[in-house]
Amino acid sequence: MVKSLNTKMDLTNKATWYREGPFYGNIMVGDKAFEFYNETKLNDYIQIPWDEITYVVVDMYFNGMYIPRFEIRTKNNGKFRFSARDNRSTLRAIKTHIPRESLRKAVSFTTMMKHRFKNLARLFNRK
């Protein structure tokens, strides 16, 4: 069994961790770290201390009415994508432990396509 980094637990929620495929388990937001663990497979766990998190990117639709998933980006280990049963309460618990500037809204599909077309136009204008 994995030993938790947290001494006090703020929130526990059922969740999905998206790696190569979905891994189902529980998210635990505590006083020292963000943790994901699977009760059946002991190798499917992750512990991210709060000082290791660079920022959290949140996918929002309909002006924040629907939040399907969020992504935690770290300083050394890359990015981790999660979806909880109640993403809104999970993000509220995370917000108490990281600075407000570290929460970011993901770029929408239309904005991403605009940037790509602008870059494509710049490429053709150079020649």
Secondary structure, 3 states (H helix, E strand, C coil): CCCCCCCCEEEEEEEEEECCCEEEEEEEEECCEEEEECCCCCCCEEEEEHHHEEEEEECCECCCCECCCEEEEECCCCEEEEEECCHHHHHHHHHCCCCHHHEEECCCHHHHHHHHHHHHHHHHHHC
